[in-house]
Amino acid sequence: MDYSSEIHLVPCGKERYISKNELLLHLKTYNLYYEGQNLQLRHREEEGEFIVEGLLNISWGLRRPIRLQMQDDNQRIRPPPSSSSWHSGCNLGEHGSVIKPSTLPDIQVTDAEPSMDGDETDSAVGEAATNLGGWEEDAPQLMRTRSDVGVRRRGNLRTPSEQRRLKRHRFSINGHFYNHKTSVFTPAYGSITNVRINSTMTTPQVLKLLLNKFKIENSAEEFALYIVHTSGEKQKLKATDYPLIARVLQGPCEQISKVFLMEKDQVEEVTYDVAQYIKFEMPVLKSFIQKLKEEEDREVKKLKRKYSVLRVMIERRLEEISEGPVTM
C-alpha cells in the first residue's frame, strides 16, 4: 500500500480539514495495528477526492429497548416441523437449527426404527458386516455406531454457509434474531457490532445504515454516535462529522477510546477537563473544590486591590484638574 502522496486537504468535519499526508500517517498506524484482520482500511481517489473505506466497530450503549421489524421483505415463513418428520426427537433452536443433544440416544438393536435415510445406513452397515468377520457378535456395537453417525449426520445437514445464506437479509445483534416474544429488547451494553462505511459518509448516514442493517424500527433521530474515552470523556459526533475519519484520528486502540451508539437524551458530553476528576473519590474531590475556592478568593482580593489603586489614581488626577487654572 503506497502512502506517499502530494499535499492535499481532506475534510473531517464542518470547516475542519486535515492534510492528506497527515491522514495517511494515521491510516498507516491504524492498519499496522490491525494487520492481518478484516478491520484494516483501504483508500482510493475518485475524481480527485480522497476516500477511505472499511469496517467501523460500534459499541451498543443503549439504555432503552429497541424495536425490531416484524418481518423482512420477501421473507419466507417456514412451517413448524411435524411429529412425523426426522426433526422429531431432536431439539430445535429458534430458527430451525438443530441443537446437538448432550447425550446420544440408546437405540435398541431389535427395535431400530426406520428413518428417511434408512436405506443408505442399512446398506452401509451391510457392507461393514461383510468386511468384518463374525459380524453377528459385533452387531450391537455396529448398530450403536450406526445410530451415533445418524444423529451426527442429521445435525450437520445444513452447513454454516447455507445457514448464512438463509439469513442473508437479517443480521443478528450479538446472536439475537427477531422473535415475537423478544422483538423489543436492549442490546448488551458494550457489545460490539460493525458496519462497512467510507470517509464521505456523515454521522446521520452511518446511523441509518446501522439501523437498517439490523432492521430496527426506531428512528435514527433518537440516537447519536459518541467517542467515549477510558478517562470518562464523551465527545458527541456532530451531524457534519465523518465517523470513519474521526475513528482514524483517535487511533485504532479500542482500550483507549470507542465509538458508542447512544440515545441523544440519555447522555451528556463530558469535556476533557471534567473527565480528569471523574474517577476521584468524593473526599479528594471536596479537597479540590476547597483549593479552588481558596484560589478564587485570592484572585478576587488581588483584583480588588488593583482596581482600588486605579480608582485612587483617577480621583487624584481629577482633583488636580479641577484645582488648576482655567486655560482658554
N, C-alpha and C positions, 0 to 999 in steps of 0.2 A: 504494500500500500504506500503510495507516494504522498508524503506530507509536505513537500515543498510546493510553494505557490507564490504568486505575486501578492502584493499588499492590496487588500480589499476589505470593505466593511460589511459585516453580516448583522442584520437586525436581531436583537434579542429581547425587544420589548418596545413600548411606545417611546419614540425619540431616544432610544438607547441602542448603541451599536458596539460591536467588538470586532477587532481586526481579524481577518481570515487566518493570518499566521498564528495569532494567539489562540484562536479556537482550534486550530489543527494541533497545537501542542497539548491542549486539554483533551482533545479527542484521542491523540496517541496514548496519553496516560490512561485514559478510560479503557481503551482496547487492550492495552498491556495487562491491566488489572483483570479483565475478563477473557484472557487468552484461552482459546480452546472451548469457549462457551458460546451459547447462542445469544448472549446479551451484547456481543460486540456490535458496534455501529459501523455502517458504511457511509461514504459520502460521494457525491457526484455533483456535476454542474449541468444545469439545464437552462439554456437561453441566458447564460451569464449569471444565473442565480445559484449560489452555493447551498446544497441541500444535504442534510444529514438524516439518515433513516435507520430504524431498527426497533427493537423491543424496549419498552419502558416499564419497569416494575412500579406498581402502585399498591400500596397497603390499604386495607379496609380499616377505616377509623370511624365507622358509623355508630351512633348511639340509639337510633330509632330503627325499627324494622323497615325493610324494603318490600316491594310487591313485584312478584314475577308474573309475566304474561300467562294467561290461561293455556294457550296452545300456540305452537309455531305455525307459520304459514305452510300449507300443504303437508302438514304432519299427519302421518298415518296412525290411527288408533288400533293397536293390536288387541285382539280379544284375549281374555284370560284363558290360561291353559285348562283343558278339560281333565277330568279324573282318569280318562282312558288313555291320555297321551303319555308319551315317555317322560313327561315332566313329573308325573305322579311319583311321590316318594322322594323327590329332590326338593331342597329348599330354594326358593326363588327370591331374588332381590327385588327392589322396587321396579326395575325396568326389564324384568325377564331374564336377567343374568343369573346363571346357576351358581349357587354358593356351595362350595365343596363341603360335604359332611365331615364332621370331625372324626367320626368312626365309620369304618366301612361296614356295610350290612352283612350279616351272617346268612348266606344263602345255602339252603339245604340242597343236597345233590339230587335227591329223588323228586323234589318239588320245584325244580327250576322253572320259572315262568317264562313263556316266550316273549320276546320283545321285537321291536322294529328291525333290529339288526341281528335277529336270532340266527338266520341262515348263515350269515358271514361268520359269526362267532362259533357256530356249531361246526362249520367246515374247518375253521382254524384249529379247533380242539381235536377234530378227527385226524388232521394231518400231524398234529403234535403227538397224538396217541400212536399213530403208525410208526413214527420215527423213534419213539421210545419204547423199549421192551417192557412187558408187564404193566401195561397201562391200567389194567383193572385195579391193581393195588394202589396206584397213584391217582386214581380217578378223583377222589375227594380233593386232593391238592390241586389237580388240574382244573377242576370245576371252580374251586375257590379262586384260583388265579384268573380264570375267565371272568368271573363276576367282578373282580377288582379292576381288571382292564376295562370292562364295560362301564363301570362308574367313572373311570378317568376319561374315557372317550366321550361319554355323554357330557362331562363337564367342560370339554375342550372343543365342542362342536363349533363354537363361534370364536374366531381368533380376535385378538385385541384390535387389529386393523379393521376387521368387519364391524366390531362394536363402535369404533370411532366413526366409521362411515355411516352407521345408522344414526349416530348422534351428531352428525356434522353441522346441523343447523341449530344446535343449542349447546353452549358451553356450560360447564358446571362451575359453581362458586365453591372452590375447595371441596369438590366432591358432592355438592348439593345440587341436585336437579329439581325441576318443578315437581311438586307433589300437592294434590288438592288439600292435604291437611297442613302442609308447611309452605304454602305459596307466599305467605307473609312471614319473614324471618329476618334476623340480624346476623350478618356475616361475622365470623370470629374476629375480634379486634386484633389488628396487627398482621392478619393473614395476608399473603401476597398474591396478586394476580399480575398480568401484564397485557399490554396492547401494542400492536405494531403501528407506529406513527412515524412522521417525519418532522423536520425542523420548521416547516412552514405552517404547521397546524397550531392554532391558538388554544388557549385553555378551554373555552366552550366546545370547540370541535373535539378535543380529546375526551371531554366528559360525555358528549353524545355518543362517541364511538364506544366508550367503555360500557355505557348503559345498554346500548344496542347489542353489544356482544353477548351479554348475559340476559337479554330480553327482560329488562327491568322497566316497569311501567312508570315509575316516578319520573318527574320532570327534571331535566338537567339543571334547572334554575334553583333547585333545592340544595345543590351540592357545590363544593368548591375544592380545589386542589391546594394543599398546603405542603410546604417543605418544613419538616419537623426535625430539629437537631436533638442530639442526645443531651445537650445542655439545657433543653427546655424551650429554646427559641422556636417560634412558629411564624412562618412567613407565608402569607396568602398570595398565591399566584393571581395576578390580575387578568382580566379578560383579554388584554393585549399582549400578554406574555406567551412565550413559546416553551411549553414544559420540557421538551427534549433538550433544548439549548440550556435551560435552567439546570437540568439534571447533570449535564456535562460540565457546566461551570462549577457546580457544587462538588464535583468529584465522584468517583464511582463507588466508594465505600459506603455501604448502607448501615454500617455500625456507627457512622458519624451523622448522617442525615438520610431521611427517607421522604418519598413523596406519598402523601396520605390523601385519600378521598374522605371528606368530612362534610357534615351539614353546615351550611352557612351560618345559621342562627344558634349553633351549639358551641362554636369555637371562637375565641378571641385571639387576635395576633399578640404575640409576645416578642418584644424587641430584644436585641442582644444585651442591652444594659440591664433590663429587668431580669432576663434569663440567668444572669450571673448570680443572682441572690435566691433563686427558686429553691435550690436544694439545701440551703442552710436551715438549721434548726431555729425554732422560734426565739430562744434566748439570744442567739447570735444575731438574728435579725433585729431584735429590740435594741441590742447594743449598737448596731449600725445606725438605727434611727436616732438614738441618743447622740451619737457622734455627729451625725448630720445636723441635728438641731443645734448643738453647740457651735458647729462651724457656721451655721446660718446666723446665729446670734452675733458671732464675732464680725461677720461681714456686714451685718446691719449697723453695728456700732461704728465700724470703720467708715461706712458711707455717711452716717450722721455727722461724724467729726469732720469729714471732708466738706460737706455742704454747709456746715456751721461756719467753718473758716471762710468759705467763699461768700457767705451771707455777710459776715462781719466786714470783709474787704469791700464789698459792694456798698454797704451802708456808709462806711467811712469815706469812700470816694464821692458818694452823693452829698455828704455834708461839706466836703471841700469845695465841690462845685457850687453849692448854694451859698457859701460864705465868701467866695471870691468876687472881684469887681465884675460888673456887667460890661461886656465889650460890645460896641456897635459894629 
